[in-house]
Amino acid sequence: MGSMGKGLLLRFLSFCLVLVLLLLKVLFGRCAERMVEKLLPDAISGSAVNMEAKFSQLTLDVIGLALFNYNFDSLTTDSPVIDAVYTALKEAELRSTDLLPYWQIKALCKFIPRQIKAENAVSLIRQTVEELIAKCREIVESEGERINEDEYVNDRDPSILRFLLASREEVSSVQLRDDLLSMLVAGHETTGSVLTWTAYLLSKDPSSLEKAHEEVDRVLGGRSPTYEDMKNLKFLTRCITESLRLYPHPPVLIRRAQVADVLPGNYKVNAGQDIMISVYNIHHSSEVWDRAEEFDPERFDLEGPVPNETNTDFRFIPFSGGPRKCVGDQFALLEATVALAIFVQNFSFELIPDQTISMTTGATIHTTNGLYMKVKQREKVSALAAAL
């Protein structure tokens, strides 16, 4: 969002805090509960469920509503837009690992099937987003809406798109479209991958899964989570942060040196040189972490602050750090915590035997062939039972 003025940026950050509280009550929980409803027939029949696909659908629905007030409804229906989003995400991932960037040669892209499919997908997404921007702009203009308070939020349409249009900031439609598309890509598959690997790690560690069930039952008492509950879901939150340590998204960061510098170890860097930072290697290094390859949520003090880059001396950097740190880190953590709490509250789950869970890396770390599980419905614990 480089086009924002300083005043608008401060208002935007304030807006995001209010938005997150509203999303927790209205959006995160509602989408997660819809996923629970869709899983109930599989729980009854004992069918294998690809939870990676379910979590990805869930997070796509969340980000669509948060950004555009647009319901992809991907947990329920298939549509050309949904297929286009996944095609574009897959293409972005493949381009991040292609050795030869042949896709930069426009003439070739007119003959290569993969590139034709990707271009058609991007065109459809751009058209959809442009239509949403035009529709929202028309409403904002007709209602004469304008930001005049520090804590602005529109209860009928608490989307980021509505905020940006009501700000009346001079932003071109193309830039607005591209900024929102970047948020869509960055905010969808990453959180879906976090949920996928956290569920996988819990399924491999019955004692941790039991602790997660106990905590959710005790804290929530059978009801939907509130913002106040987040501070008490300490073990569940540490499960997510430990999952982010073992499976960071993205696994590699790229930064460009603005000036010449010398890194620790006497590595000289020239101005303009690109530097690749392997978050995955840092998070798995035995020189940085004790029992680096083990899943141990309680390596992070349950009574201490939620781990981040500063309070771990940059040992834990799933969201990077400094001025280029991910601006959506709190949104993602809250979304993941709410979704996982509702999933754990309603289901016990186990891996389908004899499947090989292998990694494929790109923009995120995801499974090669899916994460197939059996889910079993749990009885929600009442508030009275939880207190005993």
Wavefront OBJ file of the C-alpha trace (Angstrom):
o trace
v 0.000 0.000 0.000
v 2.818 2.352 -0.899
v 0.435 5.020 -2.214
v -1.086 5.773 1.214
v -0.353 9.112 2.849
v 0.912 9.058 6.428
v -2.399 10.216 7.890
v -4.360 7.597 5.962
v -1.868 4.903 6.943
v -2.395 5.670 10.645
v -6.150 5.594 10.150
v -5.813 2.344 8.202
v -3.895 0.695 11.067
v -6.500 1.924 13.563
v -9.232 0.643 11.242
v -7.528 -2.763 11.094
v -7.677 -3.099 14.888
v -11.411 -2.405 14.883
v -11.867 -4.616 11.822
v -10.142 -7.578 13.477
v -12.519 -7.404 16.459
v -15.521 -7.279 14.139
v -14.168 -10.076 11.960
v -13.638 -12.286 14.998
v -17.290 -11.962 15.998
v -18.841 -12.038 12.543
v -16.479 -13.581 10.015
v -13.769 -15.884 11.384
v -16.157 -17.863 13.556
v -18.946 -17.966 10.973
v -16.676 -19.330 8.240
v -15.110 -21.898 10.584
v -18.541 -23.050 11.743
v -19.575 -23.434 8.105
v -16.551 -25.714 7.630
v -17.714 -27.743 10.644
v -21.150 -28.160 9.042
v -19.571 -29.364 5.793
v -17.450 -31.901 7.689
v -20.334 -33.460 9.644
v -21.413 -35.913 6.875
v -17.809 -37.131 6.612
v -17.627 -37.531 10.393
v -20.807 -39.636 10.336
v -19.744 -41.806 7.388
v -16.093 -42.105 8.420
v -14.942 -40.925 4.992
v -11.419 -39.704 4.383
v -11.240 -35.900 4.135
v -8.493 -33.867 2.512
v -8.122 -31.304 5.302
v -5.587 -29.291 3.333
v -8.283 -28.558 0.749
v -10.857 -27.736 3.453
v -8.552 -25.310 5.257
v -7.635 -23.645 1.968
v -11.311 -23.195 1.097
v -11.993 -21.774 4.556
v -9.246 -19.157 4.340
v -10.262 -18.159 0.810
v -13.785 -17.448 2.055
v -12.402 -15.390 4.954
v -10.055 -13.238 2.878
v -12.679 -12.658 0.172
v -15.154 -11.291 2.705
v -12.525 -9.281 4.607
v -11.078 -7.616 1.514
v -14.064 -7.186 -0.779
v -17.162 -8.193 1.174
v -17.313 -10.882 -1.528
v -18.358 -14.420 -0.629
v -16.405 -16.982 -2.649
v -18.398 -19.660 -0.753
v -15.699 -22.115 -1.793
v -16.658 -24.550 1.003
v -20.000 -25.061 -0.726
v -19.740 -24.307 -4.423
v -17.357 -24.364 -7.347
v -17.127 -21.329 -9.582
v -14.852 -20.050 -12.343
v -13.514 -17.364 -9.983
v -12.459 -19.931 -7.379
v -10.735 -22.063 -10.014
v -9.033 -18.932 -11.360
v -7.717 -17.979 -7.902
v -6.174 -21.413 -7.390
v -4.712 -21.415 -10.906
v -3.111 -18.002 -10.309
v -1.736 -19.054 -6.926
v -0.258 -22.215 -8.429
v 1.333 -20.228 -11.252
v 2.853 -17.748 -8.767
v 4.318 -20.670 -6.853
v 5.744 -22.304 -9.993
v 7.298 -19.031 -11.141
v 9.016 -18.631 -7.770
v 10.886 -21.899 -8.412
v 11.324 -21.875 -12.220
v 15.012 -21.863 -13.142
v 14.405 -20.050 -16.430
v 11.818 -17.244 -16.410
v 10.552 -18.087 -19.877
v 7.162 -16.664 -18.930
v 8.664 -13.178 -19.261
v 8.772 -13.709 -23.034
v 5.261 -12.627 -24.014
v 5.323 -14.362 -27.394
v 5.938 -17.776 -25.793
v 3.040 -17.280 -23.384
v 0.602 -17.299 -26.321
v 1.502 -20.911 -27.163
v 2.308 -22.641 -23.861
v -0.875 -24.177 -22.364
v 0.136 -23.485 -18.746
v 0.723 -19.810 -19.492
v -2.504 -19.478 -21.489
v -4.437 -20.950 -18.561
v -2.668 -18.665 -16.085
v -3.282 -15.547 -18.184
v -6.973 -16.387 -18.543
v -7.214 -16.947 -14.789
v -5.556 -13.620 -13.951
v -7.780 -11.814 -16.449
v -10.902 -13.260 -14.824
v -9.731 -12.324 -11.316
v -8.830 -8.793 -12.417
v -12.214 -8.386 -14.093
v -14.004 -9.617 -10.954
v -12.018 -7.314 -8.662
v -12.520 -4.340 -10.996
v -16.279 -4.983 -10.964
v -16.252 -5.140 -7.147
v -14.281 -1.884 -6.957
v -16.659 -0.163 -9.375
v -19.732 -1.398 -7.492
v -18.336 -0.365 -4.111
v -17.187 3.017 -5.467
v -20.673 3.675 -6.805
v -22.217 2.926 -3.388
v -19.674 5.079 -1.527
v -20.251 7.972 -3.935
v -24.051 7.709 -3.817
v -24.051 7.664 -0.008
v -21.451 10.436 0.221
v -19.408 8.299 2.635
v -16.191 9.810 3.896
v -13.713 8.909 6.629
v -13.888 11.574 9.329
v -13.036 9.586 12.434
v -9.875 7.798 13.511
v -11.758 4.572 14.188
v -13.829 4.221 11.058
v -15.691 1.021 10.291
v -18.859 0.396 8.307
v -20.913 -2.279 10.068
v -22.829 -3.163 6.900
v -19.657 -3.567 4.842
v -16.530 -3.708 7.034
v -14.259 -4.556 4.119
v -10.838 -3.110 3.436
v -12.050 -2.087 -0.034
v -14.836 0.032 1.495
v -12.345 1.724 3.833
v -9.931 2.583 1.044
v -12.644 4.031 -1.183
v -14.193 6.017 1.684
v -10.769 7.479 2.442
v -11.014 9.486 -0.798
v -7.264 9.037 -1.224
v -6.023 9.508 -4.781
v -5.297 5.918 -5.757
v -5.603 4.652 -9.312
v -8.021 1.821 -9.952
v -5.183 -0.304 -11.331
v -3.037 0.204 -8.243
v -5.976 -0.430 -5.927
v -6.815 -3.591 -7.841
v -3.232 -4.860 -7.728
v -2.829 -4.038 -4.019
v -5.995 -5.952 -3.185
v -4.917 -8.881 -5.360
v -1.598 -8.975 -3.477
v -3.500 -9.118 -0.184
v -5.693 -11.890 -1.567
v -2.679 -14.019 -2.502
v -0.691 -13.256 0.666
v -3.621 -13.718 3.023
v -5.164 -16.910 1.693
v -2.828 -19.822 1.087
v -0.444 -18.910 3.903
v -3.064 -19.225 6.648
v -4.505 -22.343 5.025
v -1.033 -23.909 5.133
v -0.590 -22.947 8.800
v -3.822 -24.747 9.701
v -2.882 -27.772 7.581
v 0.489 -28.331 9.229
v -0.793 -27.584 12.735
v -3.498 -30.232 12.333
v -0.882 -32.646 10.966
v 1.490 -32.056 13.903
v -1.313 -32.454 16.456
v -2.469 -35.689 14.824
v 1.083 -37.046 15.227
v 1.233 -36.035 18.897
v -1.782 -37.420 20.843
v -0.719 -35.815 24.134
v -0.630 -32.359 22.580
v -3.983 -32.952 20.885
v -5.456 -33.998 24.231
v -4.117 -30.796 25.836
v -5.618 -28.740 23.020
v -9.015 -30.416 23.470
v -8.878 -29.860 27.231
v -7.971 -26.193 26.913
v -10.630 -25.426 24.302
v -13.293 -27.201 26.383
v -12.234 -25.377 29.556
v -11.913 -21.900 28.037
v -14.874 -21.939 25.666
v -17.291 -24.164 27.551
v -19.063 -25.137 24.325
v -19.594 -21.605 22.983
v -17.983 -19.723 20.127
v -14.688 -17.956 20.907
v -14.541 -14.244 21.711
v -11.619 -11.858 21.562
v -11.171 -12.159 25.341
v -10.841 -15.940 24.964
v -7.771 -15.543 22.742
v -5.510 -14.631 25.657
v -6.585 -17.812 27.480
v -6.070 -20.208 24.550
v -2.375 -20.217 25.382
v -1.493 -23.798 24.487
v -3.464 -23.699 21.229
v -1.699 -20.489 20.235
v 1.687 -22.081 20.984
v 0.730 -25.044 18.789
v 0.260 -22.594 15.922
v 3.535 -20.760 16.589
v 5.436 -24.043 16.845
v 3.860 -25.110 13.564
v 5.062 -21.819 12.062
v 8.538 -22.601 13.319
v 8.632 -26.019 11.689
v 6.727 -25.016 8.530
v 7.242 -21.260 7.945
v 5.338 -19.459 5.199
v 7.138 -18.401 3.117
v 10.134 -20.681 3.740
v 12.513 -18.188 2.073
v 12.642 -14.389 2.193
v 14.333 -12.192 -0.406
v 15.675 -8.769 0.459
v 17.631 -6.264 -1.663
v 20.485 -4.314 -0.106
v 19.903 -0.569 -0.320
v 23.531 0.224 0.526
v 26.803 -1.710 0.682
v 27.146 -3.617 3.943
v 29.079 -6.358 5.719
v 27.054 -9.169 7.290
v 28.153 -11.271 10.285
v 30.872 -13.677 9.176
v 32.473 -10.931 7.097
v 30.161 -11.447 4.121
v 30.283 -8.359 1.920
v 27.095 -7.217 0.238
v 26.965 -4.680 -2.549
v 24.204 -2.126 -3.008
v 21.439 -3.594 -5.153
v 22.412 -7.192 -4.358
v 19.609 -9.634 -3.540
v 19.937 -11.663 -0.349
v 18.012 -14.885 0.266
v 17.150 -15.620 3.897
v 16.198 -19.231 4.539
v 13.615 -18.994 7.310
v 13.207 -22.772 7.142
v 16.905 -23.391 7.841
v 17.000 -20.884 10.705
v 13.933 -22.470 12.291
v 15.418 -25.966 11.945
v 18.972 -25.133 13.005
v 20.319 -27.040 16.016
v 22.601 -24.061 16.628
v 19.540 -21.888 17.180
v 17.011 -24.281 18.735
v 17.206 -27.176 21.198
v 15.585 -30.301 19.727
v 15.063 -28.284 16.565
v 13.198 -31.021 14.656
v 10.737 -31.827 17.460
v 7.199 -30.485 17.761
v 7.128 -28.981 21.247
v 4.551 -26.183 21.691
v 5.669 -25.607 25.271
v 9.187 -24.642 24.211
v 7.492 -21.214 24.174
v 6.544 -20.172 27.725
v 2.753 -20.370 28.077
v 2.775 -17.466 30.520
v 5.105 -15.335 28.434
v 4.349 -13.173 25.407
v 3.364 -14.745 22.103
v 6.698 -15.341 20.324
v 7.714 -12.931 17.578
v 10.919 -11.783 15.939
v 11.920 -9.282 18.637
v 11.299 -11.305 21.804
v 13.155 -14.300 20.301
v 16.108 -12.198 19.106
v 15.123 -12.929 15.480
v 15.320 -16.701 15.924
v 11.600 -16.923 15.092
v 10.778 -14.968 11.930
v 7.769 -16.495 10.141
v 6.492 -12.980 9.395
v 9.949 -11.507 8.750
v 10.857 -8.378 10.748
v 11.657 -4.710 10.515
v 9.868 -2.213 8.244
v 9.113 -4.910 5.638
v 7.465 -7.251 8.119
v 4.144 -8.793 7.089
v 1.402 -6.261 7.880
v -1.181 -9.034 8.256
v 0.549 -11.073 10.979
v -2.036 -10.384 13.704
v -4.914 -10.927 11.282
v -3.430 -14.311 10.282
v -2.702 -15.454 13.849
v -6.173 -14.522 15.059
v -7.836 -16.160 12.059
v -5.805 -19.359 12.535
v -6.477 -19.477 16.292
v -10.230 -19.037 15.906
v -10.452 -21.597 13.097
v -8.332 -24.159 14.939
v -10.244 -23.632 18.203
v -13.583 -24.291 16.497
v -12.186 -27.293 14.611
v -10.667 -28.827 17.776
v -13.813 -28.017 19.761
v -15.997 -29.985 17.361
v -13.797 -32.838 16.150
v -11.176 -35.344 17.093
v -9.097 -36.326 14.084
v -6.483 -38.796 12.948
v -4.380 -39.402 9.861
v -5.467 -41.988 7.337
v -2.902 -44.811 7.774
v -0.148 -45.577 5.264
v -0.176 -42.214 3.494
v 3.084 -40.444 2.827
v 2.985 -36.796 3.815
v 5.688 -35.031 1.844
v 6.398 -31.340 1.334
v 6.269 -29.216 -1.772
v 7.748 -25.768 -1.368
v 7.130 -22.566 -3.239
v 5.431 -19.451 -1.947
v 4.342 -21.642 0.974
v 5.083 -25.139 2.228
v 2.212 -27.461 1.414
v 1.745 -31.192 1.065
v 2.481 -32.926 -2.209
v -0.683 -35.032 -2.315
v -2.984 -33.629 0.349
v -3.561 -34.317 4.052
v -6.192 -37.038 4.418
v -7.820 -37.516 7.805
v -10.779 -39.095 9.482
v -12.727 -36.733 11.686
v -15.030 -37.728 14.521
v -17.589 -35.405 16.045
v -17.087 -34.468 19.696
v -19.762 -33.430 22.132
v -19.393 -29.771 23.014
v -18.609 -29.337 26.686
v -21.066 -27.064 28.507
v -19.815 -24.081 30.489
v -20.881 -25.789 33.740
v -19.059 -29.032 32.914
v -15.955 -27.088 31.881
v -15.902 -25.279 35.225
v -16.008 -28.497 37.273
l 1 2 3 4 5 6 7 8 9 10 11 12 13 14 15 16 17 18 19 20 21 22 23 24 25 26 27 28 29 30 31 32 33 34 35 36 37 38 39 40 41 42 43 44 45 46 47 48 49 50 51 52 53 54 55 56 57 58 59 60 61 62 63 64 65 66 67 68 69 70 71 72 73 74 75 76 77 78 79 80 81 82 83 84 85 86 87 88 89 90 91 92 93 94 95 96 97 98 99 100 101 102 103 104 105 106 107 108 109 110 111 112 113 114 115 116 117 118 119 120 121 122 123 124 125 126 127 128 129 130 131 132 133 134 135 136 137 138 139 140 141 142 143 144 145 146 147 148 149 150 151 152 153 154 155 156 157 158 159 160 161 162 163 164 165 166 167 168 169 170 171 172 173 174 175 176 177 178 179 180 181 182 183 184 185 186 187 188 189 190 191 192 193 194 195 196 197 198 199 200 201 202 203 204 205 206 207 208 209 210 211 212 213 214 215 216 217 218 219 220 221 222 223 224 225 226 227 228 229 230 231 232 233 234 235 236 237 238 239 240 241 242 243 244 245 246 247 248 249 250 251 252 253 254 255 256 257 258 259 260 261 262 263 264 265 266 267 268 269 270 271 272 273 274 275 276 277 278 279 280 281 282 283 284 285 286 287 288 289 290 291 292 293 294 295 296 297 298 299 300 301 302 303 304 305 306 307 308 309 310 311 312 313 314 315 316 317 318 319 320 321 322 323 324 325 326 327 328 329 330 331 332 333 334 335 336 337 338 339 340 341 342 343 344 345 346 347 348 349 350 351 352 353 354 355 356 357 358 359 360 361 362 363 364 365 366 367 368 369 370 371 372 373 374 375 376 377 378 379 380 381 382 383 384 385 386 387 388
